[in-house]
Amino acid sequence: MSFKGVTARSIGRLENHNATGNHNNSVNDYSNCENNVATVYELPSIQDVTIDGINTHEKKNYLEIGKMPRSGIARTLIKFEKIPKSCELVVNAEMYVYYKESHIWPPRKMPFNTKSIELRQVLKSWTETEATSFKRHRKQNWATLNLQLNDTDARSHIESFHNITENTLPGYISFDITGMTQRWITGEENHGVLLSLADEKRAERRVRLHSREVTEGKPYLRVKCWSEFCPSTSMKTGLEQPSKENINPTNGYENADGARNPKIMISGGATYTLPANSYARKQ
């Protein structure tokens, strides 16, 4: 899979989405409320940089994570284009980065240990051309070296992870960031993500990923959204259409017009409050 686009693109509604990943690429049309559908957006990275020491490392065609025998610890920051305002509920969000190699310098023979890439939400703004291990902007520092991971510079919670093994081939790897993406569209600032290795103090190989400077294999975010809610319709999750008679706590339905506060669970533990007159079965 390659992603060449430099602007957000909609790749159609998914009312006919199937297990093979095929979907209807027709133009979105929400005129018929009974055909409530989901839209998929692919959003390119607009900033990405490796933070490694006192110097800036922007405009390189690769990003690095981890530590080599003669280097410090490297982490990577990535930020994506804003999610369209029409997206009311994130059904699924996957971040894709292209794994290039596990790099060591100077070259030497060394056992390959599985490396776990951890992803966290960044909580403070930063500038690609100015960010270093110490600074997020030219005149503003991180709370500590390489960001403080205690809900100050970045969340302590690991949002997602991906393991790199000796047999991992070059290509796209993905991270589920559905919960984080939902937080962005419901009010939290989008300052991007931080990638680091779980055992980053171990001096072995650095993981190298493609940056947005390459021609093909750029980082991108794929977001599946509900873009419109219709009165008295289901959420198109393969469940039967609920009626007023079967919406009650015992069968798992909640009524948006009733006394209960209806929420639908989404990946990552987040919840979304449904608009009035909408119904959904609790996941």
C-alpha positions in Angstrom: 0.0 0.0 0.0 1.3 3.5 -0.8 -0.1 6.9 0.0 0.9 9.7 -2.3 -1.7 12.3 -1.4 -0.8 15.5 0.3 -4.3 16.6 1.2 -7.1 14.8 3.0 -9.3 12.6 0.7 -12.6 11.0 1.2 -12.7 7.5 -0.3 -16.5 7.1 -0.2 -19.3 5.9 2.0 -19.2 2.4 3.4 -22.8 1.2 3.6 -21.7 -1.7 1.4 -18.4 -2.4 3.2 -17.5 -6.1 3.2 -15.0 -8.4 4.9 -12.5 -8.0 2.0 -12.3 -4.3 2.5 -14.1 -3.4 -0.7 -16.4 -0.5 -0.5 -18.8 1.7 -2.5 -16.7 4.7 -3.8 -19.8 6.8 -4.8 -20.1 10.4 -3.7 -21.6 10.9 -0.3 -25.3 11.4 -0.3 -27.2 11.7 3.0 -30.5 12.9 1.5 -32.1 9.7 2.5 -31.9 9.4 6.2 -32.6 5.7 6.2 -29.3 5.1 4.4 -27.2 6.3 7.2 -23.6 5.6 6.1 -20.0 5.9 7.2 -17.3 7.8 5.4 -13.6 7.0 5.3 -10.9 9.7 5.3 -7.2 9.3 4.7 -5.3 12.2 6.3 -1.6 12.8 5.6 0.9 13.8 8.2 1.6 17.5 8.2 4.5 17.4 10.6 6.9 14.6 11.6 10.4 14.7 13.1 12.8 12.6 15.1 13.9 14.2 18.4 17.4 13.2 19.2 19.7 15.5 21.1 20.0 19.3 20.8 19.8 19.5 17.0 16.7 19.5 14.8 16.2 16.6 12.4 13.4 17.8 10.1 13.4 17.2 6.3 14.9 13.8 6.5 13.3 11.0 4.6 13.3 8.7 7.6 12.2 8.8 11.3 14.0 6.9 14.1 13.1 5.4 17.4 15.4 3.8 20.0 19.1 3.7 20.8 22.2 2.5 19.2 25.5 1.7 21.0 27.0 5.1 20.2 23.9 7.2 20.3 21.3 8.8 22.6 17.6 7.9 22.8 15.5 8.9 19.8 11.8 9.3 19.7 9.5 10.4 16.9 6.7 13.0 16.7 4.0 12.8 14.1 1.0 15.1 13.5 -1.8 14.6 11.0 -4.2 16.9 9.2 -7.3 17.9 11.1 -10.3 15.6 10.9 -13.2 17.1 8.9 -15.9 18.7 11.0 -18.5 16.5 9.4 -17.1 13.5 11.4 -19.3 13.2 14.4 -18.3 9.8 15.7 -15.1 7.9 15.0 -15.9 4.3 14.3 -12.3 3.3 13.7 -9.0 5.1 13.3 -5.8 3.5 12.2 -2.4 5.2 11.9 -0.1 3.8 9.3 3.6 4.3 9.2 6.0 2.5 6.8 8.6 0.4 8.5 11.9 0.7 6.7 14.5 -1.3 8.7 16.1 -1.8 12.1 19.3 0.2 11.8 22.6 -0.1 13.6 25.8 2.0 13.2 28.6 1.1 12.9 27.4 -2.2 11.3 28.0 -5.2 13.5 26.5 -8.6 14.3 24.1 -8.5 17.2 21.1 -10.7 18.3 17.8 -9.2 17.2 15.4 -8.7 20.1 11.7 -8.0 19.5 11.0 -4.3 19.7 7.7 -2.9 20.9 6.9 0.5 19.4 4.6 2.4 21.9 2.3 5.2 20.8 1.1 8.0 23.2 -0.9 11.1 22.7 1.1 14.4 22.7 -0.5 17.1 24.9 1.6 20.1 24.0 2.2 21.9 20.7 5.5 21.6 18.8 7.0 22.8 15.6 8.7 20.4 13.2 11.6 22.7 12.3 12.3 23.6 16.0 11.6 20.5 18.0 14.5 18.7 19.7 14.9 16.4 22.7 14.9 19.6 24.8 12.6 22.1 23.0 9.1 21.9 21.5 9.4 25.5 20.1 12.5 27.7 19.8 11.7 29.4 23.0 9.6 26.7 24.8 11.0 23.6 26.4 9.5 20.2 27.1 9.0 19.6 30.8 11.9 17.1 30.7 14.2 15.5 28.1 12.4 13.7 25.3 9.0 14.7 26.7 7.6 13.9 30.2 5.3 10.9 30.0 3.2 11.6 33.0 0.3 13.5 31.4 2.4 16.7 31.2 4.0 16.7 27.7 2.4 13.4 26.7 -0.1 10.9 28.2 1.3 8.2 30.3 -1.3 5.8 28.9 0.0 3.8 26.0 -2.7 4.2 23.3 -1.4 1.5 21.0 1.7 -0.6 20.2 3.2 -2.7 17.5 5.9 -5.3 17.7 8.9 -5.5 15.3 10.5 -8.8 15.0 13.5 -10.1 13.1 11.0 -11.4 10.5 9.2 -8.1 10.0 9.4 -7.1 6.4 9.5 -3.5 5.1 6.0 -2.2 4.7 3.2 -0.4 6.4 2.5 -1.2 10.1 -0.6 0.1 11.9 -1.7 1.5 15.2 -5.3 1.7 16.5 -5.9 5.2 17.8 -9.7 5.3 17.6 -10.1 6.6 21.2 -7.5 9.3 20.8 -9.1 10.5 17.5 -12.5 10.6 19.1 -11.1 12.8 21.8 -9.7 15.2 19.2 -13.1 15.7 17.5 -14.8 16.2 20.9 -12.6 19.0 22.1 -9.1 18.0 22.9 -6.3 19.6 21.0 -4.7 17.5 18.3 -0.9 17.8 18.9 -0.2 14.4 17.3 1.4 11.3 18.6 4.7 10.2 20.1 6.5 7.0 19.1 9.1 5.4 21.4 10.4 1.9 22.1 9.4 0.0 25.3 13.1 -0.9 25.9 14.5 2.3 24.5 17.5 2.4 27.0 18.9 -0.8 25.5 21.6 0.1 23.1 20.9 -2.1 20.1 19.2 -1.0 16.9 17.0 1.9 16.0 13.7 1.4 14.2 13.6 3.4 11.0 10.3 4.6 9.5 9.5 6.6 6.4 8.9 10.3 7.0 6.5 12.5 5.0 9.5 13.6 2.9 9.5 10.4 0.8 7.7 10.0 -2.5 5.8 6.9 -1.5 5.1 5.3 1.9 4.2 8.5 3.8 2.6 8.3 7.2 -1.2 8.7 7.2 -4.3 8.4 9.3 -7.3 6.4 8.1 -10.5 7.4 9.9 -13.9 5.8 9.5 -16.6 8.2 10.6 -20.3 8.4 11.1 -21.1 11.8 9.4 -24.8 12.0 10.1 -27.3 10.6 12.6 -30.9 10.0 11.7 -33.9 9.9 13.9 -34.9 6.4 15.0 -32.3 4.5 12.9 -29.7 2.0 14.0 -26.0 2.7 13.8 -25.6 0.2 10.9 -23.5 -2.2 12.9 -25.3 -5.3 11.6 -27.9 -5.1 14.3 -31.6 -5.2 13.7 -33.4 -1.9 13.6 -34.5 -1.1 17.2 -38.0 -0.1 17.9 -39.5 1.8 20.9 -40.8 -1.5 22.3 -37.4 -3.2 22.4 -35.3 -0.3 23.7 -34.8 -1.0 27.4 -31.9 -1.8 29.7 -32.5 -5.5 29.7 -31.8 -6.1 26.0 -28.9 -3.7 25.7 -30.6 -0.8 24.0 -30.7 2.7 25.3 -33.1 5.4 24.3 -31.8 8.9 23.5 -35.2 10.4 24.4 -35.5 8.6 27.7 -34.2 9.4 31.1 -31.0 7.4 30.6 -27.9 9.1 29.1 -27.2 7.0 26.0 -23.6 6.3 25.1 -22.0 4.0 22.6 -18.6 2.4 23.5 -15.8 2.9 20.9 -12.4 1.4 20.7 -9.9 2.6 23.3 -12.5 2.9 26.1 -14.0 6.2 24.9 -17.7 6.8 24.8 -19.9 9.0 22.6 -23.2 10.5 23.6 -25.8 9.9 20.8 -27.8 12.8 19.4 -31.5 13.1 20.3 -33.8 10.6 18.6 -30.9 8.3 17.8 -30.6 4.7 19.1 -27.7 2.3 19.4 -27.0 -1.0 20.9 -24.4 -1.0 23.6 -21.2 -2.7 22.4 
